[in-house]
Amino acid sequence: MNNIAIQFKNVTKVYKLFKNDKQRFRAIFSKRVKPKIKKAINEVSFTVERGESVALFGRNGAGKSTILKMITGVTYPTKGEIIVDGRVSALLELTAGFDPDFTGRENIFFRGQLLGISDEEIRELEDEIIEFADLGDYIDQPVRTYSSGMKARLGFGINANIKPEILIVDEALSVGDKEFRRKCNLKINEIVGGGEVTFLFVTHSTNVAKSFCKRGIVMKAGKLVYDGDIEDAIQFYEDMVDKEVAAKKKKGSNKVLG
């Protein structure tokens, strides 16, 4: 059996940035309209084996979200190869992907179908999802009547209970009130604790990452700059941030003196 869950092979993702929609439209017909080229990911390679729990660190703009989007198939690499082997459940934008006119119950089936799950399997999971989301009678009301917190709870309930083989979480553990956050933490621990589910966690919180992950990958300006044990990765990331903050302060003070 292949032991690879996720693999990036020399992956680069380039975005073409235009000043406005008018310039973007003109570029379709004229090569003279030159966009700004942004390398969101630059020659990144790494492998995540089945059952591994990996934290992905990096400041805003480091390329973390682009990596997640490519793993989940939202976008594709400009160059390189990505292998994803297993059912992916992504706790990213929890409130996205619902039909506002469907009830919460109907959206469980709708979201499940989008994830490639059979209606029979969804029926087996339905009660567990509803109990977890804890929406009471609102489960049979249109989602357009839900608050953002209620939609997030339903989204988490679906994605965390579909028996994923690869679970991706992007700061989603902050959803809802204190009791529901505790419930989410326990659920993640239950999923990851068995050692069968591959877990990729994107966060700025090194303490939370330490409680879930054994390995850390650090990204900077689209490049992978560190990959190793979680404790060492956290130390590398924190040192990197401290140096960047110190350099920024020094630059600011030089401007004042100048």
Secondary structure, DSSP 8 states (H G I E B T S, - for coil): ---EEEEEEEEEEEEEE-SSHHHHHHHHH-TT---EEEEEEEEEEEEEETT-EEEEE--TTSSHHHHHHHHTTSS--SEEEEEE-S-EEEESSTTTT--TTSBHHHHHHHHHHHTT--HHHHHHHHHHHHHHHT-GGGGGSBGGGS-HHHHHHHHHHHHHSS--SEEEEESGGG-SSHHHHHHHHHHHHHHHHTS-SEEEEE-S-HHHHHHH-SEEEEEETTEEEEEEEHHHHHHHHHHHHHHHHHHHHHHHHHHHH-
